[in-house]
Amino acid sequence: MEKRIRVLMCGSDIRTVKGGMVTVEKNYLEYPGWKKAEITFIPTHTEGNPLKKCLCFAGGWRKVLGCLIRRQVDILHLHMAERGSFYRKAWLLKLGHWFSVPVVIHHHGAEFEDFYGTLSEKKKQYVKEILEEADLNLVLSERLKQELLQKAPLAKTEVLHNAVPVPDRIPDRTNVDRILMLGAQGKRKGSYDLLEAVAAIDKKLPETIKVWMCGDEDVAGVKHRVEELGLQNRIEHVGWIAGTEREECLSRAMLHVLPSYREGLPMSILETMGQGIPNISTRIASIPEVIQDGENGFLITPGDVEALQNRILKLVSEDRLRREFSEKGARLIRESFSLKASIDRLEHFKENATEGYVNFIV
């Protein structure tokens, strides 16, 4: 029997933290088909006040140290965002290399460019050193790969798209009546642009169609704006959903809207497209590598509320177009963004490992 690679994965606590990075972690941890890896997960970040976050990292650091001392780790896999997440993972990278363990940094930060732009030249040099010291940097798209290499030209970097579980067939969407937005609520995600667009076309939409804005963060602000615009009868839900309620909402979604200003590669787009739900999003970050405007979804410029109105009305009114986007989108996700496709990509790294790269399967 082939020896399994012992992977120690670190990231945000999947029990307390919400968001795309945690969804990626969960997908990897829950997937039953790993054949060449044995994964141990240690959380190094949690939600809460600064003291709680510090205690979580200190506890995680000690556990990682214990695993390294006992020689229980072949590869350290670090899920990284920006700001504090970068510095926490930098310390863990140094720790792993002190024990001669290869380290993979898996980049997720949608706001890494903003974070990097605020740094002094000395700190930018530190970022460069960390990225180039990593045995492999995994990024979500070709565009993000080029951005990373601009900061750290010698960084060993590969593209690994986010991946989602994909159903065997597209669910029936003949009786759908919800416009859905999945993800954190707030200005960065374009929640207020969606509200402005819905307010402008409210009288043109069938009364049966309701909008669900499902996510955490600025829930209170979004609810307040709903009241200001008089959309209480149209916006049926604002806030986090999970479990059976989430599955029921997805089954009734006629389209998914994510008018973001900053992103990486949103899990909500991949998940909904995989379910056959047409998408409207913005022409930013890695999104155009998934949504081809007019082919399998619609893309707009961030902040273009008028274009958002028009695209919503078009998809709501044209069943044929929704079906076309649904079929093409689901096919793309199945072929290129499924968990199986992600595993195949990782196997490619192992089989074609060259000097300076990590020979690993996550």
C-alpha positions in Angstrom: 0.0 0.0 0.0 1.3 3.4 -1.0 2.3 5.5 1.9 0.0 8.5 2.5 1.3 12.0 2.6 0.7 13.5 6.0 -0.7 17.0 5.4 -1.2 19.5 8.3 -3.7 22.1 7.2 -4.1 25.4 9.0 -6.8 28.1 8.5 -9.9 29.7 10.0 -12.0 27.6 12.4 -14.7 25.9 10.3 -17.0 25.9 13.3 -17.1 29.6 14.0 -15.9 31.5 10.9 -18.0 32.0 7.7 -16.9 32.9 4.2 -15.3 31.5 1.1 -12.0 30.4 2.6 -13.8 28.3 5.2 -16.0 26.8 2.5 -12.9 25.7 0.7 -11.5 24.1 3.9 -14.8 22.3 4.5 -14.9 21.0 1.0 -11.4 19.5 1.3 -12.0 18.1 4.7 -15.4 16.5 3.9 -14.4 15.1 0.5 -14.2 11.3 0.9 -12.1 10.6 -2.2 -8.6 11.5 -1.1 -6.3 8.5 -1.9 -2.8 9.8 -1.3 -3.2 12.1 1.6 -4.0 12.0 5.3 -5.2 15.4 6.4 -5.0 16.9 9.9 -6.6 20.3 10.4 -5.6 22.8 13.1 -7.5 26.1 13.3 -5.3 29.2 13.8 -8.0 31.9 13.6 -11.5 32.4 15.0 -14.1 35.1 15.2 -14.3 37.3 18.3 -12.4 40.0 20.1 -8.6 40.4 19.7 -7.8 38.4 22.9 -9.9 35.5 21.7 -8.1 35.6 18.3 -4.7 35.7 19.9 -5.5 32.8 22.2 -6.8 30.8 19.2 -3.5 31.4 17.3 -1.4 30.7 20.3 -3.2 27.4 20.9 -2.9 26.5 17.2 0.8 27.4 17.1 1.5 25.1 20.0 -0.4 22.2 18.3 1.5 22.7 15.1 4.8 22.8 17.0 3.9 19.6 18.7 3.1 17.8 15.4 6.4 19.0 14.0 8.4 18.0 17.0 6.8 14.5 16.8 7.7 14.3 13.1 4.0 13.8 12.2 4.0 16.3 9.2 5.2 15.8 5.6 3.7 19.1 4.3 2.3 22.2 6.0 -0.7 23.6 4.0 -1.6 27.2 5.1 -4.8 28.9 4.0 -4.0 32.6 3.9 -5.9 35.9 3.4 -4.6 39.3 4.1 -3.6 41.5 7.1 -3.4 39.5 10.3 -3.8 36.2 8.3 -0.7 37.0 6.3 1.5 37.5 9.4 0.1 34.5 11.2 0.8 32.2 8.3 4.3 33.8 7.8 5.2 32.8 11.3 3.9 29.3 10.7 5.9 29.1 7.4 9.1 30.0 9.3 8.2 27.3 11.9 7.7 24.6 9.3 10.9 25.4 7.6 12.8 25.4 10.9 11.8 21.7 11.0 12.7 21.2 7.2 9.0 20.7 6.3 7.8 22.0 2.9 5.2 24.7 3.2 2.3 25.5 0.7 0.6 28.8 1.0 -3.0 28.7 -0.4 -4.0 32.3 -1.1 -7.6 33.4 -0.7 -7.5 37.1 0.2 -9.9 39.3 -1.8 -8.4 42.4 -0.3 -4.7 41.4 -0.5 -4.0 44.2 -3.1 -5.5 46.8 -0.7 -3.5 45.4 2.2 -0.3 45.4 0.2 -0.8 48.9 -1.0 -0.8 50.3 2.5 2.5 48.7 3.5 5.8 50.5 3.8 8.7 49.5 1.5 10.3 47.5 4.3 7.1 45.5 4.9 6.6 45.0 1.1 10.1 43.5 1.1 9.0 41.1 3.9 5.9 40.1 1.9 8.3 39.3 -1.0 10.6 37.2 1.1 7.7 35.2 2.5 6.1 34.5 -0.9 9.5 33.5 -2.3 10.3 31.4 0.6 7.2 29.3 0.3 7.7 26.0 -1.4 4.6 26.6 -3.4 2.0 29.4 -3.7 -1.5 28.3 -4.8 -3.6 31.1 -6.3 -7.1 31.1 -7.5 -6.6 32.4 -11.1 -4.1 33.3 -13.8 -4.7 37.0 -13.1 -3.9 36.5 -9.4 -0.8 34.6 -10.4 0.5 37.5 -12.4 -0.2 39.9 -9.5 1.7 37.7 -7.1 4.7 37.4 -9.4 4.8 41.2 -9.7 5.4 41.4 -6.0 7.7 38.3 -5.8 9.2 37.3 -9.1 10.9 34.3 -7.8 7.9 32.9 -6.0 7.0 29.3 -7.0 3.3 29.7 -8.1 0.6 27.6 -9.6 -3.1 28.2 -10.2 -5.6 26.1 -8.3 -9.2 27.2 -8.9 -11.6 27.0 -6.0 -13.7 23.9 -6.3 -17.2 22.9 -5.3 -19.3 19.7 -5.1 -21.3 19.3 -8.2 -24.7 17.4 -8.5 -24.9 14.6 -11.0 -27.7 16.6 -12.9 -29.1 20.1 -12.8 -32.1 20.4 -10.5 -35.4 21.3 -12.2 -35.9 25.1 -12.3 -39.3 25.4 -13.9 -40.9 26.9 -10.7 -38.4 29.4 -9.3 -39.3 32.7 -7.7 -36.2 34.0 -5.8 -33.4 36.3 -6.7 -30.5 35.2 -4.5 -27.4 36.9 -3.2 -25.0 34.6 -1.2 -22.1 36.0 0.8 -21.2 38.7 3.2 -23.5 41.7 3.1 -22.1 45.2 2.7 -20.7 47.8 0.4 -17.7 45.7 -0.8 -20.1 42.9 -2.0 -22.4 45.4 -3.7 -25.4 44.8 -1.5 -26.5 48.4 -1.6 -26.2 48.4 -5.4 -28.5 45.4 -5.6 -31.0 47.2 -3.3 -30.9 50.3 -5.5 -31.5 48.2 -8.6 -34.4 46.3 -7.1 -36.0 49.6 -6.0 -35.8 51.0 -9.5 -37.4 47.9 -11.1 -39.7 46.9 -8.3 -42.9 47.8 -10.2 -41.7 45.8 -13.2 -41.0 42.6 -11.3 -43.8 40.1 -10.7 -45.1 40.3 -7.2 -44.3 36.6 -6.6 -40.5 37.1 -7.0 -38.7 37.7 -3.8 -35.1 38.7 -3.0 -33.0 36.8 -0.5 -29.7 38.4 0.7 -28.0 35.6 2.5 -24.9 36.4 4.5 -23.4 38.0 7.6 -21.4 41.2 8.3 -23.4 44.4 7.6 -26.9 42.8 8.0 -28.2 45.7 10.2 -27.1 48.3 7.6 -28.7 46.4 4.7 -32.0 46.0 6.7 -32.1 49.7 7.4 -31.6 50.5 3.7 -34.4 48.1 2.8 -36.7 50.1 5.1 -35.6 53.4 3.6 -36.4 52.2 0.1 -39.7 50.7 1.2 -38.7 47.2 -0.1 -40.0 45.2 2.9 -42.4 43.2 0.7 -39.8 42.5 -1.9 -36.7 41.7 0.2 -37.8 38.6 2.0 -34.7 37.7 3.9 -31.5 39.4 5.0 -29.0 37.4 7.1 -27.2 34.1 7.3 -28.9 30.9 6.3 -27.7 27.3 6.6 -28.8 23.7 6.5 -32.2 22.8 5.0 -33.3 26.4 4.8 -30.3 27.1 2.6 -30.9 24.1 0.4 -34.6 25.1 0.0 -33.6 28.6 -1.0 -31.1 27.3 -3.6 -33.8 25.0 -5.1 -36.1 28.0 -5.7 -33.4 30.5 -7.0 -34.0 31.8 -10.5 -30.7 33.7 -10.5 -27.8 34.7 -8.3 -26.5 38.3 -8.1 -23.1 39.3 -6.7 -22.3 42.9 -7.8 -19.0 43.0 -5.9 -16.3 45.6 -6.0 -13.4 43.4 -4.7 -13.1 39.6 -4.9 -10.9 36.6 -5.4 -12.8 33.7 -6.9 -16.2 33.7 -5.1 -17.4 30.3 -3.9 -21.0 31.6 -4.2 -20.7 31.9 -8.0 -19.1 28.5 -8.4 -21.7 26.8 -6.1 -24.7 28.5 -7.7 -23.5 27.9 -11.3 -22.9 24.3 -10.4 -26.5 24.1 -9.3 -27.6 25.5 -12.6 -28.4 28.9 -11.3 -27.6 31.8 -13.7 -25.3 34.5 -12.4 -25.0 38.3 -12.7 -21.7 39.6 -11.3 -19.0 42.2 -11.9 -16.1 42.3 -14.4 -13.4 42.1 -11.7 -10.7 39.8 -10.2 -11.1 36.2 -11.4 -14.8 36.3 -12.1 -14.4 36.7 -15.9 -12.5 33.4 -15.9 -15.7 31.7 -14.9 -18.6 33.9 -16.2 -18.4 34.7 -19.9 -20.6 37.7 -20.4 -23.6 36.9 -22.5 -22.5 33.2 -22.8 -23.2 31.6 -19.4 -24.1 34.7 -17.4 -23.9 38.5 -17.3 -21.0 40.7 -16.2 -21.3 44.4 -15.3 -19.0 47.2 -14.2 -19.0 47.6 -10.4 -21.4 50.3 -9.4 -23.3 50.3 -12.7 -26.8 50.1 -11.1 -28.6 50.7 -14.4 -26.9 47.8 -16.1 -27.7 45.6 -13.1 -31.4 46.6 -13.4 -31.4 45.7 -17.1 -29.7 42.3 -16.6 -32.0 41.3 -13.8 -35.1 42.2 -15.8 -33.8 40.3 -18.8 -33.1 37.1 -16.9 -36.4 37.3 -15.0 -38.4 37.7 -18.2 -36.6 35.3 -20.5 -37.0 31.6 -19.5 -35.0 30.4 -22.6 -32.0 32.5 -21.7 -32.0 31.3 -18.1 -32.0 27.7 -19.3 -29.2 28.4 -21.7 -27.1 30.1 -19.0 -28.0 27.3 -16.5 -26.8 24.5 -18.8 -23.6 26.2 -19.9 -22.7 27.3 -16.5 -23.2 23.9 -14.9 -21.2 22.2 -17.6 -18.3 24.6 -17.0 -18.3 24.0 -13.3 -18.5 20.3 -13.7 -15.6 20.2 -16.1 -13.2 22.8 -14.6 -14.3 23.7 -11.0 -15.5 20.5 -9.4 -13.7 18.9 -6.5 -12.7 16.0 -8.8 -11.1 18.6 -11.2 -9.3 20.2 -8.2 -7.9 16.8 -7.2 -6.8 16.1 -10.7 -4.9 19.4 -10.7 -3.2 18.5 -7.5 -2.2 15.1 -8.8 -0.7 16.9 -11.8 1.5 18.9 -9.4 2.7 15.6 -7.8 3.3 13.8 -11.1 5.1 16.7 -12.7 7.0 17.9 -9.6 10.3 19.5 -10.5 13.1 20.8 -8.3 11.9 23.7 -6.1 8.3 22.5 -6.1 6.5 20.4 -3.5 5.7 16.8 -4.3 2.3 16.7 -2.6 -1.4 15.9 -2.7 -3.7 17.9 -0.4 
